[in-house]
Amino acid sequence: MLDTQTNRPELPPEIARRRTFAIISHPDAGKTTLTEKFLLYGGAIQMAGQVRAKGEARRTRSDFMQMEKDRGISVSASAMSFDFGTFRFNLVDTPGHSDFSEDTYRTLTAVDAAVMVIDGAKGVESQTQKLFEVCRLRDLPILTFCNKMDRESRDTFDIIDEIQENLAIDVTPASWPIGVGRDFLGTYDMLNDRLELMDRADRNVVAESVQIDGLDDPKLADHVPEHLLKQLREEVEMAKELLPALDPQAVLEGHMTPIWFGSAINSFGVKELMDGIGTYGPEPQAQSAEPRKIAPEEKKVAGFVFKVQANMDPKHRDRVAFVRMASGHFKRGMKLTHVRTKKPMAISNPVLFLASDRELAEEAWAGDIIGIPNHGQLRIGDTLTEGEALRVSGIPSFAPELLQGIRAGDPLKAKHLEKALMQFAEEGAAKVFKPMIGSGFIVGVVGQLQFEVLASRIEMEYGLPVRFEQSQFTSARWVHGERQAVEKFADMNKQHISYDNDGDVVFLTRLQWDIDRVARDYPDVTLSATKEMMV
């Protein structure tokens, strides 16, 4: 397949067939629907559950949290593996809602490529732009799917121009739409010279393909009305002159994105996109780590935790660490070293996720994502290896933008509340700060909706009604510096100091003036809005 570096050794076939990617989009662009169709084509589910259907059919397969099912949004990233043709797809679904951007950011450290979904009528929206910038920071290859072409949508050239301007990336059409809205018939597959026709009658039917010989083929007139055919020929000719041709190397380097047009809800254009991921998407890539990079073809197993999900199964207080395998061939029962604690861990019941079903993973290769059930030993940013002290780097933790106090409805259950909060802090769902002076906890999140999610999860999973209260603080900064300097600083500013769940010192304030004052008066400590999730 295509490889970014020609001097790298060839990957073992099992690893080379892996494609690990995330889907990014603005809420409502159709990401969950597209995920469902991927699973449908991968033979993983028999019928895609409509996101907006009635009753039980409404339970989409990739959303397992009660709140996700009630609201029809994804709020936690879930991972799914399935086969498609000769490829093994590892798809990580990310929350589209901007209030959960931190979870998404961390998820993007665990994938090799991203599929960007945009709405044909709305084009590039704010959240898409934010997520795209994260991908840009990591030079992730991006493939684009323009969804909802069966509704009234914008001019194809307008959409492409907007992506090129807003996201500063070259766009090359892999397919071209024929008609829009009610007139939308299908697409012309520019890479394989095929006509793809949409069946509106059955949403789970694979589109009909007609092999043609160029756009002058008389066969086209049998399928496409004359006015649409004339428009198609003109537009494709213009596109070939104005837009760059597909360069697989530029795609792998993240400078170019191929775009497919379709309608996920009608199962249209999805198969072509999946073929494109297989052909143009990257094989598992090397992971940056300290003191050296981890290459996927290495014989020894290494992996890192990019997400922790607690209570996935409400009947058991379980916690599952999502681990991205970075190298080697993992087999169930292997003993791996937990680098942070230097202790060996026998991985006896790792799981593979197939939407909300799990099965025991007998083996996994570099590029795969497995879940390791544990009782709190594994945290975000942890690395597991066959003995070597490697630490995967670059998994960030951000300062929360909203802070509130939290109280248990029943004062006698304060201990239970502490346990629940620590659980969510380790999961990365919220920041939990314990003030140096006074009792209680302060909870920090990136978006308002996270408070609702926390309250509903604490009540459902721990049977604890809680209430959030206004906090006197509005921003949090981690304090870095020599230990003595940090202790002295904490001592002088007790009313502003609290500790996070790792025991690190955090400075809470509501004035930018305070942050500036610290920089002026305490040159030997620095305040930071991020800290790396690590030992």
C-alpha positions in Angstrom: 0.0 0.0 0.0 1.0 3.7 0.1 3.6 4.4 2.7 4.6 7.9 3.9 8.2 7.0 4.3 9.8 4.8 1.6 12.7 3.7 3.8 10.4 2.1 6.4 10.3 -1.7 6.5 7.2 -3.3 5.1 4.5 -4.0 7.7 3.4 -7.5 8.4 0.2 -8.2 6.3 -2.0 -8.3 9.4 -0.9 -4.8 10.5 -0.8 -3.4 6.9 -4.5 -4.2 6.5 -5.5 -2.1 9.5 -7.1 1.3 9.0 -7.7 3.2 12.3 -9.6 6.4 11.9 -12.0 8.8 13.6 -15.1 10.6 12.2 -15.2 14.3 12.9 -18.1 16.7 12.2 -20.3 19.4 13.5 -23.4 18.1 15.5 -26.1 17.0 13.1 -24.0 16.6 10.0 -24.9 12.9 10.0 -21.9 11.4 11.8 -23.8 8.8 13.8 -25.8 7.8 10.7 -22.6 7.4 8.7 -21.1 5.2 11.5 -24.2 3.0 11.4 -23.8 2.5 7.6 -20.2 1.6 8.0 -21.2 -1.1 10.4 -23.9 -2.2 8.0 -21.5 -2.5 5.1 -18.9 -4.2 7.3 -21.6 -6.9 8.0 -21.4 -5.9 11.7 -25.1 -5.1 12.0 -28.1 -6.3 9.9 -30.0 -3.1 9.9 -29.0 0.4 10.7 -31.0 1.9 13.6 -32.5 5.2 12.5 -31.2 8.0 14.8 -34.5 9.7 14.6 -36.8 6.7 14.3 -39.5 5.9 16.9 -39.2 3.8 20.0 -36.6 1.0 20.1 -35.4 1.5 16.5 -34.1 4.8 17.7 -31.4 3.2 19.8 -28.3 3.7 17.6 -25.7 1.0 18.0 -22.7 3.2 18.8 -24.4 5.3 21.6 -24.5 3.3 24.9 -25.0 6.0 27.6 -28.6 6.6 28.6 -28.3 10.3 27.9 -27.0 9.7 24.4 -30.0 7.5 23.7 -32.4 10.1 25.1 -31.0 13.0 23.2 -29.7 11.3 20.0 -26.2 12.8 20.4 -22.9 11.1 21.0 -21.2 12.3 24.1 -18.4 9.8 24.6 -16.1 8.4 22.1 -16.7 4.7 21.4 -14.6 2.3 19.4 -15.7 -0.3 16.9 -13.8 -2.9 14.8 -15.1 -4.6 11.7 -13.9 -6.1 8.5 -14.5 -4.6 5.1 -13.2 -6.4 2.1 -9.5 -7.2 2.8 -9.3 -4.4 5.4 -9.8 -4.3 9.1 -11.4 -1.0 10.1 -11.0 0.4 13.6 -13.5 3.2 13.8 -13.4 5.6 16.8 -16.7 7.6 17.0 -16.1 11.0 18.6 -18.6 13.4 20.2 -19.6 16.1 17.8 -20.9 18.4 20.5 -18.4 21.1 21.2 -18.9 20.7 25.0 -17.0 17.4 24.7 -14.0 18.6 22.7 -11.4 17.4 25.2 -12.6 13.8 24.8 -12.4 14.2 21.0 -9.0 15.8 21.2 -7.6 12.8 23.1 -9.3 10.4 20.8 -7.5 12.0 17.8 -4.2 11.0 19.4 -5.2 7.3 18.9 -6.0 7.3 15.2 -4.0 7.5 12.0 -6.6 9.4 9.9 -9.9 11.3 10.1 -13.0 11.3 8.0 -14.6 14.7 8.0 -18.3 14.8 7.5 -19.9 18.0 6.3 -23.5 18.9 5.6 -24.2 19.8 1.9 -26.4 22.7 2.9 -24.3 24.2 5.7 -20.8 23.6 4.5 -17.9 24.0 7.0 -19.3 24.7 10.5 -17.5 26.0 13.6 -17.0 22.7 15.4 -15.7 21.1 12.2 -13.2 23.8 11.9 -12.0 23.4 15.6 -11.6 19.6 15.1 -9.9 20.1 11.8 -7.3 22.3 13.5 -6.6 19.5 16.0 -6.0 17.1 13.0 -3.8 19.7 11.4 -1.6 19.9 14.6 -1.1 16.2 14.3 -0.7 16.2 10.4 -3.5 13.6 10.2 -4.6 12.6 6.7 -8.2 13.6 6.1 -10.9 12.2 3.8 -14.1 14.2 3.4 -17.7 13.1 3.0 -20.2 15.7 1.9 -23.5 14.4 3.3 -27.2 15.1 2.8 -27.0 15.7 -1.0 -30.5 14.4 -1.3 -31.7 17.6 0.4 -31.4 21.1 -1.0 -27.7 21.7 -0.8 -25.3 24.3 -2.0 -23.4 24.4 -5.3 -20.7 21.8 -5.4 -18.0 24.3 -6.4 -19.0 26.5 -3.5 -18.7 23.7 -1.0 -15.2 22.8 -2.3 -14.1 26.5 -2.3 -15.3 26.9 1.3 -13.3 23.8 2.4 -10.2 25.1 0.6 -10.5 28.6 2.0 -11.5 27.9 5.6 -9.3 24.9 6.2 -6.4 25.7 3.9 -6.2 22.3 2.4 -6.3 21.2 -1.3 -9.6 19.4 -2.2 -9.8 16.9 -5.0 -13.2 15.4 -6.0 -13.3 11.6 -5.9 -17.0 11.7 -7.0 -19.3 14.3 -8.5 -23.0 14.7 -7.6 -25.6 14.5 -10.3 -28.4 16.9 -9.4 -29.2 18.1 -5.9 -32.1 17.8 -3.5 -35.1 16.1 -5.2 -33.2 15.8 -8.4 -30.3 14.1 -6.8 -29.8 10.8 -8.8 -26.4 9.7 -7.7 -22.8 10.5 -8.4 -20.2 10.0 -11.1 -17.3 8.1 -9.6 -14.3 10.1 -11.0 -11.7 7.6 -9.8 -13.2 4.5 -11.4 -15.3 6.0 -14.2 -18.6 4.6 -12.9 -22.1 5.9 -12.6 -23.5 5.3 -9.1 -27.3 5.5 -8.9 -29.2 5.9 -5.7 -32.2 3.8 -4.8 -34.7 6.0 -2.8 -37.1 3.2 -2.1 -35.0 1.3 0.4 -32.5 3.0 2.6 -30.5 -0.1 3.3 -30.0 -1.1 -0.3 -26.5 -0.7 -1.9 -26.6 1.7 -4.8 -26.5 0.3 -8.4 -23.2 0.8 -10.2 -23.0 1.2 -14.0 -19.5 0.9 -15.5 -19.1 3.5 -18.2 -16.5 4.5 -20.7 -16.0 8.2 -20.0 -18.7 10.9 -19.9 -19.3 10.6 -23.6 -20.6 7.1 -23.2 -24.1 6.8 -24.9 -25.1 4.5 -22.0 -25.3 7.6 -19.8 -28.4 8.8 -21.5 -30.3 5.7 -20.4 -29.9 6.7 -16.8 -29.5 10.4 -16.6 -32.0 13.0 -17.9 -30.6 15.2 -20.7 -30.4 18.5 -18.7 -28.6 16.9 -15.8 -26.2 15.1 -18.1 -25.3 18.3 -19.9 -24.6 20.0 -16.5 -22.6 17.0 -15.3 -20.3 17.0 -18.3 -19.7 20.8 -18.0 -19.0 20.6 -14.2 -16.7 17.6 -14.4 -14.7 19.3 -17.2 -14.4 22.4 -15.1 -13.5 20.5 -12.0 -10.7 18.6 -13.9 -9.3 21.9 -15.1 -9.6 23.9 -11.9 -9.0 21.4 -9.2 -5.8 19.3 -8.5 -5.7 15.6 -9.4 -5.7 13.1 -6.6 -2.1 12.7 -5.3 -2.0 9.8 -2.8 1.2 11.1 -1.2 -0.2 14.5 -0.6 -3.3 12.9 1.1 -1.0 10.9 3.4 0.9 14.0 4.4 -2.3 15.8 5.2 -2.1 18.5 2.5 -4.9 17.2 0.3 -8.3 15.8 1.0 -10.4 13.7 -1.5 -14.1 14.5 -1.2 -17.0 12.0 -1.8 -20.6 13.2 -2.2 -23.6 11.2 -1.0 -26.4 10.7 1.5 -25.6 8.5 4.5 -29.3 8.1 5.4 -29.9 6.5 2.0 -26.8 4.4 2.3 -25.5 6.3 -0.7 -21.8 7.1 -1.4 -20.8 5.3 1.8 -19.3 2.3 0.1 -17.2 4.5 -2.2 -16.0 6.4 0.9 -15.0 3.1 2.6 -13.2 1.9 -0.5 -11.4 5.2 -0.4 -10.4 4.8 3.2 -8.9 1.4 2.3 -7.0 2.6 -0.7 -5.9 6.1 0.4 -6.0 5.9 4.1 -2.7 5.3 6.0 -1.6 2.0 7.5 -0.8 2.1 11.2 1.7 4.8 11.9 4.6 5.2 14.4 3.6 6.8 17.7 5.6 9.6 19.3 6.9 8.5 22.7 9.7 9.2 25.2 12.6 8.4 24.8 11.9 7.1 21.3 9.1 6.6 18.7 7.3 3.3 18.7 7.1 1.8 15.2 4.1 -0.5 14.4 6.3 -3.3 12.9 8.3 -3.8 16.1 8.0 -7.3 17.4 7.4 -6.3 21.0 3.9 -5.2 22.1 3.3 -1.6 23.2 0.0 0.3 23.6 -1.3 3.4 25.4 -4.6 4.4 27.1 -6.3 7.3 25.4 -9.7 7.0 27.1 -11.2 5.4 30.3 -14.9 4.7 30.4 -16.5 3.8 33.7 -19.7 1.9 34.3 -20.2 0.8 30.6 -22.2 -2.1 32.0 -24.5 -0.7 34.7 -24.8 -4.1 36.4 -21.1 -4.2 37.3 -19.0 -1.3 38.5 -16.6 -1.8 35.7 -14.1 0.5 34.1 -12.7 -0.1 30.7 -9.5 1.5 29.5 -9.4 1.9 25.7 -5.9 1.0 24.6 -4.5 1.8 21.1 -2.0 -0.9 20.2 1.1 0.8 18.9 3.3 -2.1 18.0 3.5 -5.9 17.9 1.1 -8.8 18.0 -0.8 -9.0 21.3 -2.2 -12.3 22.6 -4.8 -12.7 25.4 -3.2 -13.6 28.7 0.1 -11.7 28.0 1.9 -10.0 30.8 2.6 -6.4 30.1 4.5 -3.8 32.2 2.4 -0.9 33.4 5.1 1.8 32.9 3.9 4.3 35.4 3.8 1.9 38.3 6.5 -0.4 36.9 4.2 -3.4 37.8 3.4 -6.3 35.5 -0.2 -6.7 34.5 -1.7 -9.9 33.1 -4.2 -8.9 30.5 -6.5 -11.9 30.8 -9.9 -10.6 29.5 -9.3 -7.8 26.9 -12.4 -7.0 24.8 -13.0 -5.9 21.3 -15.9 -3.6 20.7 -18.5 -4.2 18.0 -20.7 -1.1 18.6 -22.2 -1.8 22.0 -21.5 -5.6 21.9 -18.1 -6.8 23.2 -16.3 -10.0 22.6 -13.1 -11.4 24.2 -10.1 -10.3 22.1 -7.9 -13.4 21.6 -5.4 -11.3 19.8 -4.8 -7.7 18.5 -2.3 -6.1 16.2 -0.7 -2.7 16.0 -3.5 -0.3 15.0 -6.2 -2.1 16.9 -8.1 -0.7 19.8 -8.9 -3.0 22.7 -10.6 -2.5 26.0 -9.0 -3.6 29.2 -11.4 -3.9 32.1 -9.6 -2.8 35.4 -10.3 -1.4 38.8 -8.7 1.9 38.5 -5.1 0.9 37.8 -5.1 2.3 34.2 -5.5 6.0 33.6 -5.4 8.2 30.5 -1.9 8.5 29.2 -0.6 5.2 30.7 1.6 3.1 28.5 1.8 -0.7 28.5 4.9 -2.4 27.1 6.8 -5.7 27.2 9.2 -4.3 29.7 10.7 -1.3 28.0 10.2 2.1 29.8 8.5 3.9 27.0 6.0 6.7 27.6 3.6 7.8 24.8 3.6 11.6 24.7 1.2 14.2 23.5 -2.0 13.4 25.3 -3.2 16.7 26.7 -5.4 17.8 29.5 -7.0 21.2 29.2 -7.9 23.8 31.9 -11.7 23.8 32.3 -13.6 26.8 31.1 -16.5 26.5 33.6 -16.2 25.8 37.4 -18.9 25.0 39.8 -19.2 23.7 43.4 -21.0 20.4 43.9 -23.0 19.1 46.9 -24.6 15.7 47.5 -28.4 15.9 48.0 -27.9 13.8 51.2 -25.0 15.3 53.4 -24.4 11.8 54.8 -23.3 10.5 51.4 -20.4 12.9 51.0 -17.9 10.0 51.0 -19.8 8.3 48.1 -19.8 11.6 46.2 -16.0 11.8 46.6 -15.6 8.3 45.2 -17.9 9.1 42.2 -16.0 12.3 41.5 -12.6 10.6 41.6 -13.9 8.0 39.1 -15.0 10.7 36.6 -11.8 12.7 37.1 -9.7 9.6 36.2 -12.0 9.0 33.2 -11.2 12.5 32.0 -14.9 13.4 32.0 -14.3 16.4 34.3 -11.6 18.0 36.4 -12.2 17.7 40.2 -10.4 20.1 42.5 -10.1 19.8 46.3 -9.6 23.3 47.8 -6.8 23.7 50.3 -9.2 25.6 52.6 -12.7 24.5 53.3 -14.6 21.4 52.5 -16.4 20.2 49.3 -15.2 19.9 45.8 -15.1 22.2 42.7 -15.8 20.6 39.4 -14.4 22.0 36.2 -15.6 21.2 32.6 -15.2 22.5 29.1 -18.9 22.9 28.3 -22.1 23.5 30.2 -23.7 20.2 28.9 -21.0 18.2 30.8 -22.5 19.3 34.1 -25.9 17.8 33.1 -24.1 14.6 31.9 -22.2 14.4 35.2 -25.3 15.0 37.4 -27.3 12.4 35.4 -24.5 9.8 35.5 -23.8 10.3 39.3 -27.5 9.8 40.0 -27.9 6.8 37.6 -24.6 5.0 38.4 -24.3 5.8 42.2 -27.9 6.6 43.2 -26.8 10.0 44.4 -28.8 13.1 43.5 -26.4 16.1 43.4 -26.7 19.8 42.9 -24.2 22.2 41.3 -23.6 25.6 42.9 -22.1 28.8 41.6 -18.4 28.9 42.3 -16.5 32.1 43.2 -13.8 31.0 40.7 -14.0 31.0 36.9 -10.6 29.8 35.8 -8.0 27.2 36.8 -4.3 27.0 36.0 -1.8 24.3 36.9 1.2 25.5 38.8 4.6 24.3 37.6 8.1 24.9 39.0 10.6 23.6 41.5 8.9 21.8 44.3 10.0 24.3 47.0 8.9 27.2 44.9 5.5 25.7 44.3 5.0 24.9 48.0 6.0 28.4 49.0 3.6 29.8 46.4 0.8 27.6 47.6 1.4 28.6 51.2 1.2 32.4 50.3 -2.0 32.0 48.2 -4.0 29.4 50.3 -7.4 30.8 49.4 -6.7 30.3 45.7 -5.1 26.9 45.9 -6.6 23.4 45.3 -5.4 20.0 44.2 -6.5 18.0 41.3 -7.0 14.2 41.4 -3.3 13.6 40.7 -2.4 15.7 43.7 -1.0 18.5 41.4 -1.3 22.1 42.6 -3.9 24.2 40.9 -4.4 28.0 41.1 -8.1 29.0 41.0 -9.1 32.6 40.3 -11.7 34.7 38.6 -9.5 37.6 37.5 -7.0 37.7 34.7 -5.3 40.3 37.0 -4.5 37.5 39.4 -2.8 35.4 36.7 -0.8 38.4 35.6 0.2 39.2 39.3 1.5 35.7 39.7 3.7 36.0 36.6 5.0 39.3 38.0 5.5 38.4 41.7 6.6 34.8 41.4 9.0 34.4 38.5 10.1 30.9 39.6 6.6 29.4 39.1 4.6 29.2 35.9 0.8 28.9 35.4 -0.3 26.7 32.6 -3.7 26.1 30.9 -2.7 22.5 29.9 -0.8 19.6 31.4 0.2 16.4 29.8 -1.7 13.3 31.0 1.2 11.4 32.3 3.1 10.0 35.2 
